[in-house]
Amino acid sequence: MTSAPAQALYERHKDHLAAGLEACATRAYWSPFVESPSGKLHAPGRPEEGKARFEALLGKPFELDQPGETGRVGHEVSPYTGQPLGVDYPHVDPDALFSAARKAMQGWQGLTPEERAGICFELAFAMEEQAFANAHATMHTAGQAYLMAFSGSGANALDRGIEALVYAYKALDDVVPHATWRKSFGRSGIVTLDKAYRIRGRGVAVVVCCATFPLWNAYPAIFANLMTGNPVILKPHPNGILPVAMAVRRMREVLAETGLDPNMVTMAADEREDPITITLLEHPDCAIVDYTGSQRFGLWIEQNCRDRLVYTETAGCNGVVVESLPDPDGAIGGLANGFCGFSSQMCTSPQNVHIPADGVALADGGHWSFEAFGRKLAETIAARTEDPKRAAGLCGAVQAHRSLELIEEVRERVIEAGGRVVLDSRPYDHPDFPDAQTATPLVVEVDAGQEALFGEEIFAPVCFLIREPDRDAALDHAARIAREHGAISSYLYSADRDYIERAQDVFTDAGASLWINMDQRMPINFAAAYSDYHVTGLNPAGNACLADLAFVAQRFRIVQFREPVPAEAAE
């Protein structure tokens, strides 16, 4: 079946598809989206229009014309104002949602990979069109600063989505629709068969979104599933519904405009007091699960949804090994930015800094003691957060009150264990939102043997300076934690090439990616679509990678037909 509107969308976006394929092949930088919200890069009035569009959503029901509505839910509170958004959303009957998704899937199956790609690109650009409004929605649910929210639910998130789209296209394109097969069977002569192959999606996918990056992981899952023929039910975090709802409504509009069933994309919102996630995951029509969130629930999904296709990204206990400093200022500046960035509420944020007890060598022949390194880092963090305007841009707001409690608990436990607070955490006064929930990083010194303090992810702005016996112990300890507890981004600072190569071997064995001598010219934990493989699937931080062929290839199956070609026709 060929859909004329879908084919037209492929023609509109085929150059984007070609560029995406080239970027994945070369691992070079490419993006069809505008990453910055600067007014110089957009049509006049776009930033103001986006803010007004967001504000127009507040204090009223969010209408989403989809099947199965049984009531209303929604109690989101802004981390910036401390006030409810006042928006409610449809509460749905899962049976009705799954039924509608299965029906929508039937029509979608007949689209060619090119047509699906055209539709998905159109969806992506529709998401970019509302990037300003969604940035404010992300700010006031996740707590991200404005610049991060614009890219983290806009260009950067869409880049990851398009990356998954492209990999799905690569996998689908490997399956030819028809083949003519000939083989000699002795006295029977040559047999000619006409073979045909159809691609079939696995079934309905449930995409469970996280609180702090509601769309960054959602877009890859959405496009991977749609490209491979699977409808998507998005389950947002109870305090992160609005960004997801905005995306779902716009995608449904685009699908309907294209003449396709909009129930290929639906949303199931819930509240903390009445969760719906497990009900969705255990539904007999749930075939695929894409999950981003806590390691504990991710492990539950991996263990209890074995009859589903499960993709997880959970927690990373990300370590830094400091052996020597070829660029001391760059290293300290980069690490300070990493600990301040979104108040360490990112899965790639550093947490543990493993430092030899006798300190680190400098490129100029100097030397910093263990204490001096910690003091330099603490002073740089303090300088980064001294000016409220700069702190606001770096740290944003703290999404969950539990993160503030974790800071208090870590401080108490470190002091009780004989450790030392090098830099205390404090709230900073946000220049635009006086009631914002904020916290600067807590920096503490501990000994390597006190792993109970730092051996798992602390989802809060906390930096552990870990005193290791020597440089080899520092490397081995960081790698072991990554292997046993999970790491998404690990970091190394060294001027010794032999040590760097040993570190690459050790972290490869731990299944953990390693960034080497990253400085302050860019965020050290930035993950680039088409180039950086985000999560390896080799340690407890998750079982899937954004993006590779493994992320998409199992989402579809191949049904084939064959029949003999009459001898006279075969000749």
C-alpha positions as CSV (number, residue, x, y, z in Angstrom):
1,M,0.0,0.0,0.0
2,T,1.3,3.5,-0.8
3,S,-0.1,6.6,0.9
4,A,0.1,9.7,-1.3
5,P,0.5,12.1,1.6
6,A,3.1,9.9,3.2
7,Q,5.0,9.6,0.0
8,A,5.0,13.4,-0.4
9,L,6.4,13.7,3.1
10,Y,9.2,11.3,2.2
11,E,10.0,13.5,-0.8
12,R,10.1,16.5,1.5
13,H,12.5,14.9,3.9
14,K,14.5,12.5,1.9
15,D,17.6,14.8,2.0
16,H,17.3,14.8,5.8
17,L,17.2,11.0,5.8
18,A,20.3,10.9,3.6
19,A,22.1,13.3,5.8
20,G,21.2,11.3,8.9
21,L,22.5,8.1,7.3
22,E,25.7,9.9,6.4
23,A,26.1,11.2,10.0
24,C,25.6,7.7,11.5
25,A,28.2,6.3,9.0
26,T,30.9,9.0,9.7
27,R,30.0,9.7,13.4
28,A,30.3,13.4,12.5
29,Y,28.3,16.3,13.8
30,W,25.0,17.0,12.0
31,S,21.6,18.4,13.1
32,P,18.6,19.7,11.2
33,F,17.4,21.6,14.2
34,V,18.2,24.9,15.8
35,E,19.8,24.2,19.2
36,S,19.8,27.7,20.7
37,P,16.7,29.7,21.7
38,S,18.6,33.0,20.7
39,G,16.2,35.4,19.0
40,K,18.8,36.0,16.4
41,L,18.3,32.4,15.1
42,H,14.5,32.4,15.0
43,A,11.7,34.4,13.4
44,P,10.8,37.6,15.4
45,G,8.6,37.0,18.3
46,R,9.1,33.3,18.5
47,P,10.4,33.2,22.1
48,E,7.6,35.4,23.4
49,E,5.0,33.5,21.4
50,G,6.3,30.2,22.9
51,K,6.1,31.5,26.5
52,A,2.6,32.8,25.9
53,R,1.5,29.5,24.5
54,F,2.8,27.7,27.6
55,E,1.1,30.2,29.9
56,A,-2.2,29.7,28.1
57,L,-2.1,26.1,29.1
58,L,-2.0,26.7,32.8
59,G,-4.9,26.5,35.1
60,K,-7.2,24.6,32.8
61,P,-7.9,21.1,31.5
62,F,-5.5,19.8,28.8
63,E,-7.7,18.4,26.0
64,L,-6.4,15.3,24.3
65,D,-8.9,13.7,22.0
66,Q,-8.0,10.0,22.4
67,P,-10.0,6.9,23.3
68,G,-10.8,5.6,26.8
69,E,-11.1,8.7,28.9
70,T,-12.6,7.9,32.3
71,G,-11.8,11.0,34.3
72,R,-9.1,13.6,34.9
73,V,-5.7,13.5,36.7
74,G,-2.8,15.9,37.3
75,H,-1.1,17.6,40.2
76,E,2.1,18.9,38.8
77,V,4.1,21.5,40.9
78,S,6.7,23.8,39.4
79,P,10.2,23.5,41.0
80,Y,10.6,27.2,40.2
81,T,7.4,28.7,41.8
82,G,6.4,25.9,44.2
83,Q,2.9,26.3,42.9
84,P,0.7,23.8,41.1
85,L,0.4,24.2,37.3
86,G,-3.3,23.7,37.6
87,V,-3.5,21.5,34.5
88,D,-5.3,18.2,34.4
89,Y,-5.2,15.4,31.8
90,P,-7.3,12.5,30.7
91,H,-7.3,9.4,32.9
92,V,-7.7,6.5,30.5
93,D,-8.9,2.9,30.4
94,P,-5.9,0.9,29.4
95,D,-8.0,-1.7,27.5
96,A,-9.5,1.0,25.3
97,L,-6.0,2.6,24.7
98,F,-4.5,-0.8,23.7
99,S,-7.4,-1.7,21.5
100,A,-7.2,1.6,19.6
101,A,-3.4,1.2,19.3
102,R,-3.8,-2.3,17.8
103,K,-6.4,-1.0,15.3
104,A,-4.1,1.9,14.3
105,M,-1.2,-0.5,13.8
106,Q,-3.1,-2.4,11.1
107,G,-3.1,0.6,8.7
108,W,0.5,1.6,9.6
109,Q,1.9,-1.8,8.5
110,G,1.3,-1.1,4.8
111,L,3.6,1.9,4.7
112,T,7.0,1.6,3.2
113,P,10.1,2.4,5.2
114,E,10.5,5.6,3.2
115,E,6.9,6.7,3.9
116,R,7.4,6.0,7.6
117,A,10.6,8.0,7.6
118,G,8.8,10.9,5.9
119,I,6.1,10.9,8.5
120,C,8.5,10.6,11.4
121,F,10.6,13.5,10.1
122,E,7.4,15.6,9.8
123,L,6.6,14.7,13.4
124,A,10.0,15.8,14.5
125,F,9.9,19.1,12.8
126,A,6.4,19.7,14.3
127,M,8.0,19.1,17.7
128,E,10.7,21.7,16.9
129,E,8.0,24.2,16.0
130,Q,6.7,24.1,19.6
131,A,10.2,24.0,21.2
132,F,9.8,27.4,22.9
133,A,6.5,26.4,24.6
134,N,7.8,23.0,25.5
135,A,11.0,24.5,27.0
136,H,8.9,26.4,29.5
137,A,6.8,23.3,30.2
138,T,10.0,21.3,30.8
139,M,11.4,24.1,33.1
140,H,8.3,24.1,35.3
141,T,8.1,20.3,35.6
142,A,11.6,19.0,35.4
143,G,13.4,22.0,36.8
144,Q,15.9,22.4,34.0
145,A,17.2,25.9,33.2
146,Y,15.7,27.6,30.2
147,L,18.7,26.9,27.8
148,M,18.9,23.3,28.8
149,A,15.1,22.8,28.6
150,F,15.1,24.3,25.1
151,S,17.7,21.8,23.8
152,G,16.9,18.9,26.2
153,S,13.3,18.7,25.1
154,G,14.0,20.2,21.7
155,A,17.0,20.0,19.4
156,N,19.2,17.6,21.4
157,A,16.3,15.3,22.2
158,L,15.0,15.4,18.6
159,D,18.5,14.6,17.3
160,R,18.5,11.4,19.4
161,G,15.0,10.7,18.0
162,I,16.1,11.1,14.4
163,E,19.2,9.0,15.1
164,A,16.9,6.1,16.1
165,L,14.7,6.8,13.1
166,V,17.8,6.5,10.8
167,Y,19.0,3.3,12.4
168,A,15.5,1.8,12.1
169,Y,15.5,2.8,8.4
170,K,18.9,1.1,8.0
171,A,17.5,-2.1,9.5
172,L,14.3,-2.1,7.5
173,D,16.1,-1.2,4.3
174,D,18.1,-4.4,4.7
175,V,14.9,-6.4,4.0
176,V,14.1,-6.5,0.3
177,P,10.4,-6.8,-0.5
178,H,10.8,-9.4,-3.3
179,A,13.3,-11.9,-4.6
180,T,13.5,-14.5,-7.3
181,W,15.2,-17.7,-6.2
182,R,16.5,-20.5,-8.4
183,K,18.2,-23.8,-7.5
184,S,18.7,-27.1,-9.3
185,F,17.2,-30.2,-7.7
186,G,18.7,-33.0,-9.8
187,R,16.3,-34.7,-12.2
188,S,13.6,-32.2,-11.3
189,G,15.6,-29.5,-12.9
190,I,15.8,-25.9,-11.9
191,V,13.1,-24.7,-9.5
192,T,12.3,-21.0,-9.5
193,L,10.5,-19.5,-6.6
194,D,9.0,-16.1,-6.2
195,K,9.5,-14.9,-2.7
196,A,8.0,-11.9,-0.9
197,Y,8.8,-10.5,2.5
198,R,6.6,-8.3,4.8
199,I,7.8,-6.5,7.8
200,R,5.5,-6.7,10.9
201,G,5.9,-4.7,14.1
202,R,6.0,-6.6,17.4
203,G,3.0,-4.9,18.9
204,V,2.1,-2.0,21.2
205,A,5.0,-0.3,22.9
206,V,4.8,1.4,26.3
207,V,7.3,4.3,26.8
208,V,7.8,5.2,30.4
209,C,9.3,8.7,30.6
210,C,11.5,10.1,33.5
211,A,10.9,13.2,35.6
212,T,14.0,15.2,34.8
213,F,14.3,14.7,31.0
214,P,10.8,13.9,29.9
215,L,11.5,13.8,26.2
216,W,15.2,13.2,25.7
217,N,14.7,9.4,25.9
218,A,11.1,9.4,24.8
219,Y,11.8,10.7,21.2
220,P,14.2,7.8,20.4
221,A,11.7,5.3,21.7
222,I,8.8,6.9,19.8
223,F,10.6,7.0,16.5
224,A,12.2,3.6,16.8
225,N,8.8,2.1,17.4
226,L,6.9,4.0,14.8
227,M,9.5,3.3,12.1
228,T,9.4,-0.4,12.9
229,G,5.6,-0.5,12.8
230,N,4.6,-0.3,16.5
231,P,2.1,2.1,18.1
232,V,3.2,3.9,21.2
233,I,1.6,4.6,24.5
234,L,3.6,7.2,26.5
235,K,3.4,7.1,30.3
236,P,4.8,10.4,31.7
237,H,6.1,10.9,35.2
238,P,3.4,12.3,37.4
239,N,5.3,15.6,37.8
240,G,6.3,15.7,34.1
241,I,3.1,15.3,32.2
242,L,2.8,18.6,30.4
243,P,5.8,18.4,28.1
244,V,4.8,14.9,27.0
245,A,1.1,15.8,26.6
246,M,2.1,18.7,24.4
247,A,4.2,16.4,22.2
248,V,1.5,13.7,22.0
249,R,-1.2,16.2,21.0
250,R,0.9,17.7,18.3
251,M,2.0,14.3,16.9
252,R,-1.6,13.1,16.8
253,E,-2.6,16.3,14.9
254,V,0.1,15.6,12.3
255,L,-0.9,12.0,11.9
256,A,-4.5,13.0,11.4
257,E,-3.5,15.6,8.9
258,T,-1.6,13.0,7.0
259,G,-4.7,10.8,6.8
260,L,-3.4,8.2,9.3
261,D,-4.9,6.9,12.5
262,P,-3.7,9.3,15.3
263,N,-3.9,6.4,17.8
264,M,-0.4,5.3,16.8
265,V,0.6,7.8,19.5
266,T,-1.4,8.1,22.8
267,M,-0.7,9.0,26.4
268,A,-1.6,7.4,29.8
269,A,-1.1,9.9,32.6
270,D,-1.4,9.0,36.3
271,E,-0.7,10.3,39.8
272,R,1.6,9.1,42.5
273,E,-1.3,7.9,44.6
274,D,-2.8,5.9,41.8
275,P,0.0,4.7,39.5
276,I,-0.8,3.0,36.2
277,T,2.6,1.9,35.0
278,I,2.6,-1.7,36.1
279,T,-1.0,-2.1,34.8
280,L,0.3,-0.9,31.4
281,L,3.3,-3.2,31.4
282,E,1.4,-6.2,32.5
283,H,-1.4,-5.7,29.9
284,P,-1.5,-8.7,27.5
285,D,-1.2,-6.4,24.5
286,C,2.0,-4.8,25.7
287,A,4.8,-6.1,23.5
288,I,7.6,-3.6,24.0
289,V,8.8,-1.6,27.0
290,D,11.0,1.5,26.8
291,Y,11.9,2.7,30.3
292,T,13.9,5.5,31.7
293,G,14.1,6.1,35.5
294,S,15.4,4.6,38.7
295,Q,17.6,1.5,38.7
296,R,15.4,-0.2,41.2
297,F,12.2,-0.1,39.0
298,G,14.2,-0.7,35.9
299,L,15.5,-4.0,37.4
300,W,12.0,-4.9,38.4
301,I,10.9,-4.4,34.7
302,E,13.9,-6.5,33.4
303,Q,13.0,-9.3,35.8
304,N,9.2,-9.3,35.6
305,C,8.6,-8.4,31.9
306,R,10.8,-11.1,30.4
307,D,8.1,-12.0,27.9
308,R,8.2,-8.4,26.5
309,L,10.9,-6.7,24.6
310,V,12.5,-4.4,27.2
311,Y,14.9,-1.5,26.7
312,T,16.1,0.3,29.9
313,E,18.2,3.3,30.8
314,T,18.5,3.6,34.6
315,A,21.1,5.0,36.9
316,G,24.8,5.7,36.6
317,C,27.2,5.9,39.5
318,N,29.6,7.9,37.3
319,G,33.2,8.1,38.4
320,V,36.2,10.4,37.7
321,V,39.8,9.1,37.9
322,V,42.4,11.8,38.4
323,E,45.9,10.5,37.8
324,S,47.6,13.7,36.6
325,L,46.5,17.0,34.9
326,P,47.8,18.0,31.5
327,D,45.4,21.0,31.7
328,P,44.6,21.8,35.3
329,D,42.4,24.8,34.7
330,G,40.5,23.0,31.9
331,A,40.0,19.9,34.0
332,I,38.9,21.7,37.1
333,G,36.6,24.0,35.1
334,G,35.0,21.1,33.2
335,L,34.5,19.1,36.4
336,A,33.0,22.1,38.2
337,N,30.5,22.7,35.4
338,G,29.7,18.9,35.4
339,F,28.8,19.0,39.1
340,C,26.8,22.2,38.8
341,G,25.0,21.3,35.6
342,F,21.3,20.9,36.3
343,S,22.2,20.3,39.9
344,S,23.7,16.8,38.9
345,Q,20.2,15.6,38.0
346,M,21.5,14.0,34.7
347,C,22.3,10.4,34.1
348,T,25.8,11.5,32.8
349,S,26.7,13.8,35.8
350,P,29.9,12.9,37.6
351,Q,29.6,11.8,41.2
352,N,32.8,10.1,42.5
353,V,36.3,11.6,42.1
354,H,39.0,9.0,42.7
355,I,42.3,10.6,43.6
356,P,45.6,9.1,44.7
357,A,46.4,9.9,48.4
358,D,49.7,11.4,47.4
359,G,48.0,13.8,45.0
360,V,48.3,14.5,41.3
361,A,51.1,15.8,39.0
362,L,50.6,18.9,36.9
363,A,51.8,19.5,33.3
364,D,54.2,22.3,34.3
365,G,56.0,19.9,36.7
366,G,54.1,21.1,39.8
367,H,52.0,19.0,42.1
368,W,48.7,19.2,43.9
369,S,48.1,17.3,47.1
370,F,44.8,15.4,47.5
371,E,43.6,18.3,49.7
372,A,44.7,21.0,47.2
373,F,42.8,19.3,44.3
374,G,39.7,19.2,46.4
375,R,40.1,22.8,47.5
376,K,40.6,24.0,43.8
377,L,37.5,22.1,42.7
378,A,35.5,23.5,45.6
379,E,36.7,27.1,45.0
380,T,35.7,26.8,41.3
381,I,32.3,25.4,42.1
382,A,31.8,28.2,44.6
383,A,32.8,30.8,42.0
384,R,30.4,29.3,39.5
385,T,27.5,29.6,41.8
386,E,28.3,32.9,43.6
387,D,26.4,35.0,41.0
388,P,22.7,34.0,41.2
389,K,22.3,34.7,37.4
390,R,25.1,32.3,36.5
391,A,24.0,29.8,39.1
392,A,20.5,29.8,37.6
393,G,21.8,29.1,34.1
394,L,24.0,26.3,35.4
395,C,22.1,24.6,38.2
396,G,18.5,25.2,37.3
397,A,16.1,24.0,40.0
398,V,15.9,20.8,42.0
399,Q,13.0,18.7,40.6
400,A,12.3,16.5,43.7
401,H,12.3,17.4,47.4
402,R,13.9,14.0,47.9
403,S,17.1,15.3,46.3
404,L,17.4,18.0,49.0
405,E,16.9,15.3,51.7
406,L,19.7,13.2,50.1
407,I,22.1,16.2,50.5
408,E,21.3,16.4,54.2
409,E,21.6,12.6,54.6
410,V,25.0,12.5,52.8
411,R,26.4,15.3,54.9
412,E,25.4,13.6,58.1
413,R,26.7,10.2,57.1
414,V,30.0,11.6,55.9
415,I,30.6,13.5,59.2
416,E,29.6,10.4,61.2
417,A,32.1,8.3,59.2
418,G,34.9,10.7,59.9
419,G,34.9,12.4,56.5
420,R,35.1,16.1,55.9
421,V,32.8,18.6,54.2
422,V,35.0,20.6,51.8
423,L,32.2,22.8,50.4
424,D,28.7,22.8,51.8
425,S,25.6,22.9,49.7
426,R,23.3,25.9,50.0
427,P,20.2,27.2,48.2
428,Y,20.9,30.1,45.8
429,D,18.5,32.9,45.2
430,H,17.1,32.5,41.7
431,P,16.9,36.0,40.1
432,D,13.6,35.3,38.3
433,F,11.9,32.8,40.6
434,P,12.4,33.7,44.3
435,D,10.6,30.5,45.4
436,A,12.6,28.2,43.3
437,Q,13.8,24.9,44.9
438,T,17.6,25.2,44.5
439,A,20.9,23.7,45.8
440,T,24.5,24.1,45.0
441,P,26.8,21.0,45.1
442,L,28.0,19.5,48.3
443,V,31.7,18.5,48.1
444,V,32.9,15.9,50.7
445,E,36.2,14.0,51.4
446,V,35.9,10.3,52.2
447,D,38.3,7.3,52.2
448,A,38.2,4.6,49.6
449,G,37.1,2.0,52.1
450,Q,33.8,3.9,52.8
451,E,32.1,2.7,49.7
452,A,28.8,2.4,51.5
453,L,28.7,6.2,51.2
454,F,29.3,6.5,47.5
455,G,28.8,3.1,45.9
456,E,25.5,3.8,44.2
457,E,24.0,6.8,42.4
458,I,23.0,9.7,44.7
459,F,20.4,11.6,42.7
460,A,21.4,15.0,44.0
461,P,24.3,17.6,43.6
462,V,26.9,15.7,45.6
463,C,30.6,15.3,44.9
464,F,32.7,12.6,46.7
465,L,36.4,13.2,46.8
466,I,37.7,9.7,47.4
467,R,41.2,9.2,48.8
468,E,42.7,6.1,47.1
469,P,46.0,4.4,48.1
470,D,47.5,5.0,44.6
471,R,46.7,5.6,41.0
472,D,46.2,1.9,40.1
473,A,43.8,1.5,43.0
474,A,41.9,4.6,41.9
475,L,41.4,3.2,38.4
476,D,40.5,-0.3,39.5
477,H,38.0,1.0,42.1
478,A,36.2,3.3,39.7
479,A,36.0,0.6,37.1
480,R,34.7,-2.0,39.6
481,I,31.9,0.4,40.8
482,A,30.9,1.0,37.1
483,R,30.8,-2.8,36.5
484,E,28.9,-3.7,39.6
485,H,26.6,-0.6,40.1
486,G,26.4,0.9,36.6
487,A,28.0,3.9,34.9
488,I,26.8,5.8,31.8
489,S,29.7,8.3,31.5
490,S,33.1,7.9,33.2
491,Y,35.9,10.4,33.2
492,L,39.7,10.2,33.3
493,Y,42.4,12.9,33.6
494,S,46.0,11.8,32.9
495,A,49.1,12.9,30.9
496,D,50.5,9.3,31.0
497,R,49.6,7.6,27.7
498,D,50.4,4.1,29.1
499,Y,48.0,4.8,32.0
500,I,45.3,6.1,29.6
501,E,45.6,2.9,27.5
502,R,45.3,0.7,30.6
503,A,42.3,2.7,31.7
504,Q,40.6,2.1,28.3
505,D,41.2,-1.6,28.8
506,V,39.8,-1.6,32.3
507,F,36.7,0.4,31.5
508,T,36.1,-1.7,28.4
509,D,36.0,-4.8,30.6
510,A,33.6,-2.9,32.9
511,G,31.4,-2.1,30.0
512,A,31.6,1.6,30.7
513,S,32.4,4.4,28.2
514,L,35.2,6.7,29.2
515,W,35.8,10.4,28.4
516,I,39.5,11.4,28.6
517,N,40.9,14.8,29.6
518,M,37.6,16.7,28.9
519,D,38.0,20.4,29.6
520,Q,35.6,23.3,30.1
521,R,35.1,24.3,26.4
522,M,31.9,22.2,26.3
523,P,29.9,20.3,29.0
524,I,32.0,17.3,29.8
525,N,28.8,15.1,29.9
526,F,27.3,16.2,26.7
527,A,26.2,13.2,24.6
528,A,26.1,13.8,20.8
529,A,23.6,12.1,18.6
530,Y,25.0,10.2,15.6
531,S,28.4,10.0,17.3
532,D,28.3,9.1,21.0
533,Y,26.8,5.7,22.0
534,H,24.8,6.6,25.0
535,V,24.7,3.6,27.5
536,T,26.5,0.4,26.5
537,G,24.1,-2.2,27.8
538,L,27.0,-3.9,29.4
539,N,26.6,-2.8,33.1
540,P,23.6,-2.2,35.4
541,A,23.0,1.4,34.1
542,G,20.8,0.0,31.3
543,N,20.4,-2.7,28.8
544,A,20.0,-0.6,25.7
545,C,22.1,1.9,23.7
546,L,21.1,5.2,22.0
547,A,21.4,4.4,19.3
548,D,22.6,1.3,17.5
549,L,21.0,-1.3,15.3
550,A,20.3,-3.4,18.4
551,F,18.0,-0.6,19.6
552,V,15.7,-1.1,16.6
553,A,16.3,-4.4,14.9
554,Q,14.3,-6.6,17.3
555,R,11.2,-4.3,17.2
556,F,10.0,-5.9,14.0
557,R,9.8,-9.3,12.5
558,I,9.7,-10.6,8.9
559,V,6.9,-12.8,7.4
560,Q,7.6,-14.3,4.1
561,F,5.7,-15.9,1.2
562,R,6.9,-18.1,-1.6
563,E,5.4,-19.8,-4.5
564,P,6.8,-21.6,-7.6
565,V,7.1,-19.8,-10.8
566,P,5.8,-21.8,-13.8
567,A,8.7,-23.1,-15.9
568,E,7.5,-21.2,-19.0
569,A,7.4,-17.9,-17.0
570,A,10.8,-18.6,-15.3
571,E,12.4,-18.9,-18.7
